[in-house]
Amino acid sequence: MLVMGIVSPMATIPQLYKLFFSHTQHAAGLSLVTWALYALITLLWAIYGFYHKNPAIWVGNALSFVMDAAMACGIYAYVGFVV
């Protein structure tokens, strides 16, 4: 499960590539609220896993937090906060 926790967040890399490099004009079609909530949820899971000393939980969720937060920051940078 630890390996899956490391591999799973990497699924966001193509989305990050599109957001920052190849399709920046489509950032308005992405939901800032959704990606910010994903980041918050994974951060809470990472804290939970760290508190319970369970690397299978905290490592994967910490990596997911980085990816989700990068998506949220990219959307905010290109579009701003639009509800």
PDB file of N, CA, C and O in Angstrom:
ATOM      1  N   MET A   1       0.823  -1.192   0.000  1.00  0.00           N
ATOM      2  CA  MET A   1       0.000   0.000   0.000  1.00  0.00           C
ATOM      3  C   MET A   1       0.869   1.258   0.000  1.00  0.00           C
ATOM      4  O   MET A   1       0.468   2.289  -0.540  1.00  0.00           O
ATOM      5  N   LEU A   2       2.025   1.178   0.587  1.00  0.00           N
ATOM      6  CA  LEU A   2       2.908   2.337   0.576  1.00  0.00           C
ATOM      7  C   LEU A   2       3.320   2.685  -0.852  1.00  0.00           C
ATOM      8  O   LEU A   2       3.372   3.860  -1.215  1.00  0.00           O
ATOM      9  N   VAL A   3       3.610   1.679  -1.655  1.00  0.00           N
ATOM     10  CA  VAL A   3       3.967   1.907  -3.065  1.00  0.00           C
ATOM     11  C   VAL A   3       2.799   2.558  -3.805  1.00  0.00           C
ATOM     12  O   VAL A   3       2.989   3.498  -4.577  1.00  0.00           O
ATOM     13  N   MET A   4       1.588   2.048  -3.563  1.00  0.00           N
ATOM     14  CA  MET A   4       0.407   2.634  -4.207  1.00  0.00           C
ATOM     15  C   MET A   4       0.200   4.073  -3.744  1.00  0.00           C
ATOM     16  O   MET A   4      -0.230   4.921  -4.525  1.00  0.00           O
ATOM     17  N   GLY A   5       0.501   4.347  -2.493  1.00  0.00           N
ATOM     18  CA  GLY A   5       0.392   5.705  -1.978  1.00  0.00           C
ATOM     19  C   GLY A   5       1.355   6.659  -2.652  1.00  0.00           C
ATOM     20  O   GLY A   5       1.092   7.858  -2.739  1.00  0.00           O
ATOM     21  N   ILE A   6       2.470   6.131  -3.128  1.00  0.00           N
ATOM     22  CA  ILE A   6       3.445   6.957  -3.848  1.00  0.00           C
ATOM     23  C   ILE A   6       3.077   7.072  -5.321  1.00  0.00           C
ATOM     24  O   ILE A   6       3.215   8.143  -5.911  1.00  0.00           O
ATOM     25  N   VAL A   7       2.614   5.986  -5.918  1.00  0.00           N
ATOM     26  CA  VAL A   7       2.279   5.965  -7.347  1.00  0.00           C
ATOM     27  C   VAL A   7       0.979   6.710  -7.643  1.00  0.00           C
ATOM     28  O   VAL A   7       0.890   7.431  -8.637  1.00  0.00           O
ATOM     29  N   SER A   8      -0.004   6.545  -6.808  1.00  0.00           N
ATOM     30  CA  SER A   8      -1.333   7.122  -7.061  1.00  0.00           C
ATOM     31  C   SER A   8      -1.332   8.645  -7.287  1.00  0.00           C
ATOM     32  O   SER A   8      -1.976   9.106  -8.229  1.00  0.00           O
ATOM     33  N   PRO A   9      -0.642   9.435  -6.468  1.00  0.00           N
ATOM     34  CA  PRO A   9      -0.649  10.879  -6.710  1.00  0.00           C
ATOM     35  C   PRO A   9      -0.020  11.281  -8.051  1.00  0.00           C
ATOM     36  O   PRO A   9      -0.297  12.358  -8.578  1.00  0.00           O
ATOM     37  N   MET A  10       0.823  10.407  -8.586  1.00  0.00           N
ATOM     38  CA  MET A  10       1.467  10.713  -9.864  1.00  0.00           C
ATOM     39  C   MET A  10       0.458  10.758 -11.012  1.00  0.00           C
ATOM     40  O   MET A  10       0.771  11.264 -12.090  1.00  0.00           O
ATOM     41  N   ALA A  11      -0.736  10.238 -10.792  1.00  0.00           N
ATOM     42  CA  ALA A  11      -1.782  10.299 -11.817  1.00  0.00           C
ATOM     43  C   ALA A  11      -2.206  11.737 -12.096  1.00  0.00           C
ATOM     44  O   ALA A  11      -2.825  12.009 -13.124  1.00  0.00           O
ATOM     45  N   THR A  12      -1.883  12.649 -11.202  1.00  0.00           N
ATOM     46  CA  THR A  12      -2.229  14.060 -11.379  1.00  0.00           C
ATOM     47  C   THR A  12      -1.223  14.795 -12.263  1.00  0.00           C
ATOM     48  O   THR A  12      -1.501  15.906 -12.713  1.00  0.00           O
ATOM     49  N   ILE A  13      -0.084  14.206 -12.514  1.00  0.00           N
ATOM     50  CA  ILE A  13       0.959  14.878 -13.297  1.00  0.00           C
ATOM     51  C   ILE A  13       0.474  15.308 -14.691  1.00  0.00           C
ATOM     52  O   ILE A  13       0.755  16.439 -15.086  1.00  0.00           O
ATOM     53  N   PRO A  14      -0.232  14.474 -15.450  1.00  0.00           N
ATOM     54  CA  PRO A  14      -0.709  14.944 -16.758  1.00  0.00           C
ATOM     55  C   PRO A  14      -1.648  16.158 -16.649  1.00  0.00           C
ATOM     56  O   PRO A  14      -1.611  17.053 -17.493  1.00  0.00           O
ATOM     57  N   GLN A  15      -2.480  16.179 -15.613  1.00  0.00           N
ATOM     58  CA  GLN A  15      -3.374  17.315 -15.406  1.00  0.00           C
ATOM     59  C   GLN A  15      -2.573  18.570 -15.073  1.00  0.00           C
ATOM     60  O   GLN A  15      -2.886  19.655 -15.562  1.00  0.00           O
ATOM     61  N   LEU A  16      -1.553  18.427 -14.251  1.00  0.00           N
ATOM     62  CA  LEU A  16      -0.687  19.564 -13.926  1.00  0.00           C
ATOM     63  C   LEU A  16       0.043  20.068 -15.169  1.00  0.00           C
ATOM     64  O   LEU A  16       0.172  21.275 -15.372  1.00  0.00           O
ATOM     65  N   TYR A  17       0.518  19.142 -15.994  1.00  0.00           N
ATOM     66  CA  TYR A  17       1.202  19.527 -17.225  1.00  0.00           C
ATOM     67  C   TYR A  17       0.283  20.350 -18.125  1.00  0.00           C
ATOM     68  O   TYR A  17       0.681  21.389 -18.651  1.00  0.00           O
ATOM     69  N   LYS A  18      -0.950  19.874 -18.297  1.00  0.00           N
ATOM     70  CA  LYS A  18      -1.906  20.615 -19.126  1.00  0.00           C
ATOM     71  C   LYS A  18      -2.194  21.990 -18.542  1.00  0.00           C
ATOM     72  O   LYS A  18      -2.251  22.979 -19.273  1.00  0.00           O
ATOM     73  N   LEU A  19      -2.376  22.054 -17.228  1.00  0.00           N
ATOM     74  CA  LEU A  19      -2.704  23.322 -16.585  1.00  0.00           C
ATOM     75  C   LEU A  19      -1.575  24.333 -16.730  1.00  0.00           C
ATOM     76  O   LEU A  19      -1.828  25.499 -17.034  1.00  0.00           O
ATOM     77  N   PHE A  20      -0.342  23.906 -16.519  1.00  0.00           N
ATOM     78  CA  PHE A  20       0.770  24.854 -16.496  1.00  0.00           C
ATOM     79  C   PHE A  20       1.496  25.038 -17.829  1.00  0.00           C
ATOM     80  O   PHE A  20       2.142  26.067 -18.032  1.00  0.00           O
ATOM     81  N   PHE A  21       1.406  24.075 -18.737  1.00  0.00           N
ATOM     82  CA  PHE A  21       2.230  24.156 -19.930  1.00  0.00           C
ATOM     83  C   PHE A  21       1.492  24.100 -21.261  1.00  0.00           C
ATOM     84  O   PHE A  21       1.810  24.878 -22.160  1.00  0.00           O
ATOM     85  N   SER A  22       0.531  23.219 -21.416  1.00  0.00           N
ATOM     86  CA  SER A  22      -0.016  23.035 -22.760  1.00  0.00           C
ATOM     87  C   SER A  22      -1.414  23.602 -22.984  1.00  0.00           C
ATOM     88  O   SER A  22      -1.743  23.964 -24.114  1.00  0.00           O
ATOM     89  N   HIS A  23      -2.241  23.692 -21.960  1.00  0.00           N
ATOM     90  CA  HIS A  23      -3.615  24.167 -22.142  1.00  0.00           C
ATOM     91  C   HIS A  23      -3.994  25.185 -21.069  1.00  0.00           C
ATOM     92  O   HIS A  23      -5.061  25.085 -20.464  1.00  0.00           O
ATOM     93  N   THR A  24      -3.135  26.147 -20.836  1.00  0.00           N
ATOM     94  CA  THR A  24      -3.388  27.107 -19.766  1.00  0.00           C
ATOM     95  C   THR A  24      -4.687  27.888 -19.980  1.00  0.00           C
ATOM     96  O   THR A  24      -5.297  28.362 -19.021  1.00  0.00           O
ATOM     97  N   GLN A  25      -5.102  28.017 -21.231  1.00  0.00           N
ATOM     98  CA  GLN A  25      -6.329  28.759 -21.523  1.00  0.00           C
ATOM     99  C   GLN A  25      -7.576  28.029 -21.034  1.00  0.00           C
ATOM    100  O   GLN A  25      -8.640  28.641 -20.933  1.00  0.00           O
ATOM    101  N   HIS A  26      -7.473  26.756 -20.732  1.00  0.00           N
ATOM    102  CA  HIS A  26      -8.622  25.980 -20.266  1.00  0.00           C
ATOM    103  C   HIS A  26      -8.725  25.945 -18.742  1.00  0.00           C
ATOM    104  O   HIS A  26      -9.558  25.222 -18.196  1.00  0.00           O
ATOM    105  N   ALA A  27      -7.891  26.714 -18.055  1.00  0.00           N
ATOM    106  CA  ALA A  27      -7.926  26.722 -16.589  1.00  0.00           C
ATOM    107  C   ALA A  27      -9.289  27.167 -16.070  1.00  0.00           C
ATOM    108  O   ALA A  27      -9.711  26.742 -14.995  1.00  0.00           O
ATOM    109  N   ALA A  28      -9.974  28.012 -16.820  1.00  0.00           N
ATOM    110  CA  ALA A  28     -11.291  28.491 -16.389  1.00  0.00           C
ATOM    111  C   ALA A  28     -12.303  27.352 -16.328  1.00  0.00           C
ATOM    112  O   ALA A  28     -13.318  27.473 -15.641  1.00  0.00           O
ATOM    113  N   GLY A  29     -12.053  26.264 -17.022  1.00  0.00           N
ATOM    114  CA  GLY A  29     -12.957  25.122 -17.001  1.00  0.00           C
ATOM    115  C   GLY A  29     -12.726  24.185 -15.825  1.00  0.00           C
ATOM    116  O   GLY A  29     -13.442  23.197 -15.661  1.00  0.00           O
ATOM    117  N   LEU A  30     -11.733  24.495 -15.011  1.00  0.00           N
ATOM    118  CA  LEU A  30     -11.432  23.665 -13.843  1.00  0.00           C
ATOM    119  C   LEU A  30     -11.990  24.322 -12.590  1.00  0.00           C
ATOM    120  O   LEU A  30     -12.075  25.547 -12.511  1.00  0.00           O
ATOM    121  N   SER A  31     -12.362  23.522 -11.631  1.00  0.00           N
ATOM    122  CA  SER A  31     -12.981  24.030 -10.411  1.00  0.00           C
ATOM    123  C   SER A  31     -11.947  24.251  -9.312  1.00  0.00           C
ATOM    124  O   SER A  31     -11.351  23.299  -8.806  1.00  0.00           O
ATOM    125  N   LEU A  32     -11.741  25.505  -8.951  1.00  0.00           N
ATOM    126  CA  LEU A  32     -10.837  25.838  -7.857  1.00  0.00           C
ATOM    127  C   LEU A  32     -11.353  25.264  -6.545  1.00  0.00           C
ATOM    128  O   LEU A  32     -10.574  24.734  -5.753  1.00  0.00           O
ATOM    129  N   VAL A  33     -12.640  25.363  -6.312  1.00  0.00           N
ATOM    130  CA  VAL A  33     -13.229  24.858  -5.062  1.00  0.00           C
ATOM    131  C   VAL A  33     -12.989  23.352  -4.932  1.00  0.00           C
ATOM    132  O   VAL A  33     -12.623  22.871  -3.859  1.00  0.00           O
ATOM    133  N   THR A  34     -13.194  22.615  -6.014  1.00  0.00           N
ATOM    134  CA  THR A  34     -13.000  21.161  -5.967  1.00  0.00           C
ATOM    135  C   THR A  34     -11.559  20.809  -5.639  1.00  0.00           C
ATOM    136  O   THR A  34     -11.314  19.996  -4.747  1.00  0.00           O
ATOM    137  N   TRP A  35     -10.600  21.404  -6.343  1.00  0.00           N
ATOM    138  CA  TRP A  35      -9.198  21.058  -6.110  1.00  0.00           C
ATOM    139  C   TRP A  35      -8.730  21.533  -4.738  1.00  0.00           C
ATOM    140  O   TRP A  35      -7.904  20.871  -4.109  1.00  0.00           O
ATOM    141  N   ALA A  36      -9.243  22.670  -4.263  1.00  0.00           N
ATOM    142  CA  ALA A  36      -8.889  23.144  -2.925  1.00  0.00           C
ATOM    143  C   ALA A  36      -9.443  22.181  -1.865  1.00  0.00           C
ATOM    144  O   ALA A  36      -8.770  21.903  -0.873  1.00  0.00           O
ATOM    145  N   LEU A  37     -10.659  21.674  -2.072  1.00  0.00           N
ATOM    146  CA  LEU A  37     -11.220  20.693  -1.134  1.00  0.00           C
ATOM    147  C   LEU A  37     -10.434  19.390  -1.166  1.00  0.00           C
ATOM    148  O   LEU A  37     -10.188  18.788  -0.120  1.00  0.00           O
ATOM    149  N   TYR A  38     -10.036  18.946  -2.364  1.00  0.00           N
ATOM    150  CA  TYR A  38      -9.190  17.752  -2.455  1.00  0.00           C
ATOM    151  C   TYR A  38      -7.909  17.956  -1.625  1.00  0.00           C
ATOM    152  O   TYR A  38      -7.489  17.070  -0.882  1.00  0.00           O
ATOM    153  N   ALA A  39      -7.305  19.137  -1.770  1.00  0.00           N
ATOM    154  CA  ALA A  39      -6.075  19.428  -1.034  1.00  0.00           C
ATOM    155  C   ALA A  39      -6.323  19.407   0.469  1.00  0.00           C
ATOM    156  O   ALA A  39      -5.542  18.821   1.218  1.00  0.00           O
ATOM    157  N   LEU A  40      -7.392  20.033   0.908  1.00  0.00           N
ATOM    158  CA  LEU A  40      -7.708  20.052   2.336  1.00  0.00           C
ATOM    159  C   LEU A  40      -7.949  18.640   2.876  1.00  0.00           C
ATOM    160  O   LEU A  40      -7.437  18.281   3.936  1.00  0.00           O
ATOM    161  N   ILE A  41      -8.720  17.855   2.149  1.00  0.00           N
ATOM    162  CA  ILE A  41      -9.030  16.489   2.592  1.00  0.00           C
ATOM    163  C   ILE A  41      -7.768  15.641   2.681  1.00  0.00           C
ATOM    164  O   ILE A  41      -7.574  14.917   3.658  1.00  0.00           O
ATOM    165  N   THR A  42      -6.908  15.727   1.665  1.00  0.00           N
ATOM    166  CA  THR A  42      -5.679  14.919   1.703  1.00  0.00           C
ATOM    167  C   THR A  42      -4.731  15.407   2.791  1.00  0.00           C
ATOM    168  O   THR A  42      -4.005  14.610   3.384  1.00  0.00           O
ATOM    169  N   LEU A  43      -4.731  16.707   3.055  1.00  0.00           N
ATOM    170  CA  LEU A  43      -3.908  17.227   4.149  1.00  0.00           C
ATOM    171  C   LEU A  43      -4.392  16.654   5.483  1.00  0.00           C
ATOM    172  O   LEU A  43      -3.582  16.231   6.308  1.00  0.00           O
ATOM    173  N   LEU A  44      -5.698  16.640   5.691  1.00  0.00           N
ATOM    174  CA  LEU A  44      -6.235  16.085   6.934  1.00  0.00           C
ATOM    175  C   LEU A  44      -5.909  14.597   7.069  1.00  0.00           C
ATOM    176  O   LEU A  44      -5.571  14.132   8.158  1.00  0.00           O
ATOM    177  N   TRP A  45      -6.010  13.850   5.966  1.00  0.00           N
ATOM    178  CA  TRP A  45      -5.643  12.425   6.001  1.00  0.00           C
ATOM    179  C   TRP A  45      -4.149  12.250   6.288  1.00  0.00           C
ATOM    180  O   TRP A  45      -3.759  11.338   7.017  1.00  0.00           O
ATOM    181  N   ALA A  46      -3.320  13.118   5.719  1.00  0.00           N
ATOM    182  CA  ALA A  46      -1.879  13.024   5.970  1.00  0.00           C
ATOM    183  C   ALA A  46      -1.579  13.273   7.446  1.00  0.00           C
ATOM    184  O   ALA A  46      -0.769  12.569   8.048  1.00  0.00           O
ATOM    185  N   ILE A  47      -2.227  14.263   8.018  1.00  0.00           N
ATOM    186  CA  ILE A  47      -2.041  14.545   9.447  1.00  0.00           C
ATOM    187  C   ILE A  47      -2.503  13.354  10.289  1.00  0.00           C
ATOM    188  O   ILE A  47      -1.833  12.957  11.242  1.00  0.00           O
ATOM    189  N   TYR A  48      -3.643  12.797   9.926  1.00  0.00           N
ATOM    190  CA  TYR A  48      -4.172  11.617  10.625  1.00  0.00           C
ATOM    191  C   TYR A  48      -3.172  10.455  10.557  1.00  0.00           C
ATOM    192  O   TYR A  48      -2.869   9.831  11.574  1.00  0.00           O
ATOM    193  N   GLY A  49      -2.670  10.173   9.365  1.00  0.00           N
ATOM    194  CA  GLY A  49      -1.709   9.087   9.206  1.00  0.00           C
ATOM    195  C   GLY A  49      -0.420   9.324   9.965  1.00  0.00           C
ATOM    196  O   GLY A  49       0.146   8.397  10.543  1.00  0.00           O
ATOM    197  N   PHE A  50       0.046  10.567   9.966  1.00  0.00           N
ATOM    198  CA  PHE A  50       1.270  10.905  10.691  1.00  0.00           C
ATOM    199  C   PHE A  50       1.047  10.741  12.193  1.00  0.00           C
ATOM    200  O   PHE A  50       1.897  10.202  12.901  1.00  0.00           O
ATOM    201  N   TYR A  51      -0.102  11.210  12.670  1.00  0.00           N
ATOM    202  CA  TYR A  51      -0.432  11.095  14.096  1.00  0.00           C
ATOM    203  C   TYR A  51      -0.476   9.632  14.535  1.00  0.00           C
ATOM    204  O   TYR A  51      -0.038   9.301  15.637  1.00  0.00           O
ATOM    205  N   HIS A  52      -0.998   8.767  13.685  1.00  0.00           N
ATOM    206  CA  HIS A  52      -1.101   7.346  14.010  1.00  0.00           C
ATOM    207  C   HIS A  52       0.115   6.541  13.550  1.00  0.00           C
ATOM    208  O   HIS A  52       0.115   5.312  13.613  1.00  0.00           O
ATOM    209  N   LYS A  53       1.145   7.243  13.090  1.00  0.00           N
ATOM    210  CA  LYS A  53       2.414   6.618  12.672  1.00  0.00           C
ATOM    211  C   LYS A  53       2.197   5.537  11.619  1.00  0.00           C
ATOM    212  O   LYS A  53       2.765   4.448  11.704  1.00  0.00           O
ATOM    213  N   ASN A  54       1.368   5.852  10.623  1.00  0.00           N
ATOM    214  CA  ASN A  54       1.051   4.907   9.556  1.00  0.00           C
ATOM    215  C   ASN A  54       1.528   5.495   8.223  1.00  0.00           C
ATOM    216  O   ASN A  54       0.817   6.288   7.606  1.00  0.00           O
ATOM    217  N   PRO A  55       2.733   5.105   7.777  1.00  0.00           N
ATOM    218  CA  PRO A  55       3.270   5.687   6.545  1.00  0.00           C
ATOM    219  C   PRO A  55       2.424   5.388   5.315  1.00  0.00           C
ATOM    220  O   PRO A  55       2.424   6.177   4.370  1.00  0.00           O
ATOM    221  N   ALA A  56       1.711   4.282   5.302  1.00  0.00           N
ATOM    222  CA  ALA A  56       0.859   3.969   4.145  1.00  0.00           C
ATOM    223  C   ALA A  56      -0.231   5.023   3.979  1.00  0.00           C
ATOM    224  O   ALA A  56      -0.702   5.254   2.865  1.00  0.00           O
ATOM    225  N   ILE A  57      -0.630   5.654   5.057  1.00  0.00           N
ATOM    226  CA  ILE A  57      -1.641   6.713   4.980  1.00  0.00           C
ATOM    227  C   ILE A  57      -0.992   8.071   4.749  1.00  0.00           C
ATOM    228  O   ILE A  57      -1.386   8.792   3.832  1.00  0.00           O
ATOM    229  N   TRP A  58      -0.010   8.432   5.558  1.00  0.00           N
ATOM    230  CA  TRP A  58       0.476   9.797   5.481  1.00  0.00           C
ATOM    231  C   TRP A  58       1.355  10.086   4.273  1.00  0.00           C
ATOM    232  O   TRP A  58       1.317  11.201   3.751  1.00  0.00           O
ATOM    233  N   VAL A  59       2.136   9.131   3.816  1.00  0.00           N
ATOM    234  CA  VAL A  59       3.016   9.391   2.669  1.00  0.00           C
ATOM    235  C   VAL A  59       2.193   9.665   1.411  1.00  0.00           C
ATOM    236  O   VAL A  59       2.394  10.677   0.739  1.00  0.00           O
ATOM    237  N   GLY A  60       1.279   8.774   1.100  1.00  0.00           N
ATOM    238  CA  GLY A  60       0.457   8.959  -0.096  1.00  0.00           C
ATOM    239  C   GLY A  60      -0.390  10.211  -0.045  1.00  0.00           C
ATOM    240  O   GLY A  60      -0.529  10.915  -1.045  1.00  0.00           O
ATOM    241  N   ASN A  61      -0.952  10.491   1.111  1.00  0.00           N
ATOM    242  CA  ASN A  61      -1.792  11.667   1.226  1.00  0.00           C
ATOM    243  C   ASN A  61      -0.977  12.960   1.245  1.00  0.00           C
ATOM    244  O   ASN A  61      -1.447  13.992   0.766  1.00  0.00           O
ATOM    245  N   ALA A  62       0.216  12.915   1.784  1.00  0.00           N
ATOM    246  CA  ALA A  62       1.078  14.097   1.725  1.00  0.00           C
ATOM    247  C   ALA A  62       1.459  14.407   0.272  1.00  0.00           C
ATOM    248  O   ALA A  62       1.461  15.566  -0.144  1.00  0.00           O
ATOM    249  N   LEU A  63       1.779  13.363  -0.489  1.00  0.00           N
ATOM    250  CA  LEU A  63       2.084  13.575  -1.913  1.00  0.00           C
ATOM    251  C   LEU A  63       0.852  14.059  -2.679  1.00  0.00           C
ATOM    252  O   LEU A  63       0.950  14.938  -3.535  1.00  0.00           O
ATOM    253  N   SER A  64      -0.301  13.482  -2.364  1.00  0.00           N
ATOM    254  CA  SER A  64      -1.538  13.930  -3.012  1.00  0.00           C
ATOM    255  C   SER A  64      -1.829  15.378  -2.664  1.00  0.00           C
ATOM    256  O   SER A  64      -2.292  16.141  -3.512  1.00  0.00           O
ATOM    257  N   PHE A  65      -1.563  15.760  -1.428  1.00  0.00           N
ATOM    258  CA  PHE A  65      -1.758  17.151  -1.033  1.00  0.00           C
ATOM    259  C   PHE A  65      -0.915  18.096  -1.880  1.00  0.00           C
ATOM    260  O   PHE A  65      -1.397  19.141  -2.319  1.00  0.00           O
ATOM    261  N   VAL A  66       0.338  17.730  -2.108  1.00  0.00           N
ATOM    262  CA  VAL A  66       1.225  18.575  -2.924  1.00  0.00           C
ATOM    263  C   VAL A  66       0.659  18.728  -4.336  1.00  0.00           C
ATOM    264  O   VAL A  66       0.628  19.833  -4.878  1.00  0.00           O
ATOM    265  N   MET A  67       0.217  17.628  -4.928  1.00  0.00           N
ATOM    266  CA  MET A  67      -0.338  17.666  -6.287  1.00  0.00           C
ATOM    267  C   MET A  67      -1.636  18.468  -6.331  1.00  0.00           C
ATOM    268  O   MET A  67      -1.820  19.309  -7.211  1.00  0.00           O
ATOM    269  N   ASP A  68      -2.532  18.210  -5.386  1.00  0.00           N
ATOM    270  CA  ASP A  68      -3.821  18.908  -5.368  1.00  0.00           C
ATOM    271  C   ASP A  68      -3.643  20.399  -5.092  1.00  0.00           C
ATOM    272  O   ASP A  68      -4.319  21.234  -5.694  1.00  0.00           O
ATOM    273  N   ALA A  69      -2.735  20.726  -4.183  1.00  0.00           N
ATOM    274  CA  ALA A  69      -2.471  22.134  -3.887  1.00  0.00           C
ATOM    275  C   ALA A  69      -1.851  22.840  -5.096  1.00  0.00           C
ATOM    276  O   ALA A  69      -2.149  24.005  -5.358  1.00  0.00           O
ATOM    277  N   ALA A  70      -0.994  22.138  -5.825  1.00  0.00           N
ATOM    278  CA  ALA A  70      -0.415  22.728  -7.047  1.00  0.00           C
ATOM    279  C   ALA A  70      -1.507  23.010  -8.075  1.00  0.00           C
ATOM    280  O   ALA A  70      -1.488  24.048  -8.736  1.00  0.00           O
ATOM    281  N   MET A  71      -2.461  22.085  -8.210  1.00  0.00           N
ATOM    282  CA  MET A  71      -3.585  22.311  -9.121  1.00  0.00           C
ATOM    283  C   MET A  71      -4.387  23.528  -8.675  1.00  0.00           C
ATOM    284  O   MET A  71      -4.715  24.389  -9.492  1.00  0.00           O
ATOM    285  N   ALA A  72      -4.704  23.603  -7.396  1.00  0.00           N
ATOM    286  CA  ALA A  72      -5.484  24.734  -6.886  1.00  0.00           C
ATOM    287  C   ALA A  72      -4.737  26.050  -7.089  1.00  0.00           C
ATOM    288  O   ALA A  72      -5.340  27.054  -7.470  1.00  0.00           O
ATOM    289  N   CYS A  73      -3.444  26.050  -6.841  1.00  0.00           N
ATOM    290  CA  CYS A  73      -2.646  27.267  -7.030  1.00  0.00           C
ATOM    291  C   CYS A  73      -2.595  27.670  -8.499  1.00  0.00           C
ATOM    292  O   CYS A  73      -2.674  28.855  -8.821  1.00  0.00           O
ATOM    293  N   GLY A  74      -2.464  26.700  -9.383  1.00  0.00           N
ATOM    294  CA  GLY A  74      -2.438  26.991 -10.809  1.00  0.00           C
ATOM    295  C   GLY A  74      -3.756  27.564 -11.299  1.00  0.00           C
ATOM    296  O   GLY A  74      -3.773  28.516 -12.078  1.00  0.00           O
ATOM    297  N   ILE A  75      -4.847  26.992 -10.849  1.00  0.00           N
ATOM    298  CA  ILE A  75      -6.161  27.509 -11.245  1.00  0.00           C
ATOM    299  C   ILE A  75      -6.325  28.926 -10.718  1.00  0.00           C
ATOM    300  O   ILE A  75      -6.795  29.808 -11.437  1.00  0.00           O
ATOM    301  N   TYR A  76      -5.942  29.148  -9.473  1.00  0.00           N
ATOM    302  CA  TYR A  76      -6.041  30.491  -8.891  1.00  0.00           C
ATOM    303  C   TYR A  76      -5.166  31.494  -9.646  1.00  0.00           C
ATOM    304  O   TYR A  76      -5.571  32.634  -9.875  1.00  0.00           O
ATOM    305  N   ALA A  77      -3.971  31.059 -10.026  1.00  0.00           N
ATOM    306  CA  ALA A  77      -3.056  31.959 -10.740  1.00  0.00           C
ATOM    307  C   ALA A  77      -3.585  32.361 -12.107  1.00  0.00           C
ATOM    308  O   ALA A  77      -3.431  33.512 -12.514  1.00  0.00           O
ATOM    309  N   TYR A  78      -4.208  31.429 -12.822  1.00  0.00           N
ATOM    310  CA  TYR A  78      -4.693  31.703 -14.174  1.00  0.00           C
ATOM    311  C   TYR A  78      -6.086  32.299 -14.214  1.00  0.00           C
ATOM    312  O   TYR A  78      -6.402  33.060 -15.128  1.00  0.00           O
ATOM    313  N   VAL A  79      -6.922  31.970 -13.245  1.00  0.00           N
ATOM    314  CA  VAL A  79      -8.331  32.389 -13.294  1.00  0.00           C
ATOM    315  C   VAL A  79      -8.691  33.312 -12.145  1.00  0.00           C
ATOM    316  O   VAL A  79      -9.509  34.217 -12.311  1.00  0.00           O
ATOM    317  N   GLY A  80      -8.092  33.097 -10.982  1.00  0.00           N
ATOM    318  CA  GLY A  80      -8.510  33.825  -9.798  1.00  0.00           C
ATOM    319  C   GLY A  80      -9.591  33.045  -9.081  1.00  0.00           C
ATOM    320  O   GLY A  80      -9.856  31.887  -9.403  1.00  0.00           O
ATOM    321  N   PHE A  81     -10.206  33.683  -8.113  1.00  0.00           N
ATOM    322  CA  PHE A  81     -11.262  33.014  -7.362  1.00  0.00           C
ATOM    323  C   PHE A  81     -12.604  33.359  -7.972  1.00  0.00           C
ATOM    324  O   PHE A  81     -13.134  34.452  -7.772  1.00  0.00           O
ATOM    325  N   VAL A  82     -13.141  32.414  -8.715  1.00  0.00           N
ATOM    326  CA  VAL A  82     -14.436  32.595  -9.360  1.00  0.00           C
ATOM    327  C   VAL A  82     -15.355  31.493  -8.849  1.00  0.00           C
ATOM    328  O   VAL A  82     -15.005  30.313  -8.886  1.00  0.00           O
ATOM    329  N   VAL A  83     -16.508  31.879  -8.381  1.00  0.00           N
ATOM    330  CA  VAL A  83     -17.452  30.876  -7.859  1.00  0.00           C
ATOM    331  C   VAL A  83     -18.418  30.478  -8.931  1.00  0.00           C
ATOM    332  O   VAL A  83     -19.293  29.645  -8.696  1.00  0.00           O
TER     333      VAL A  83
END
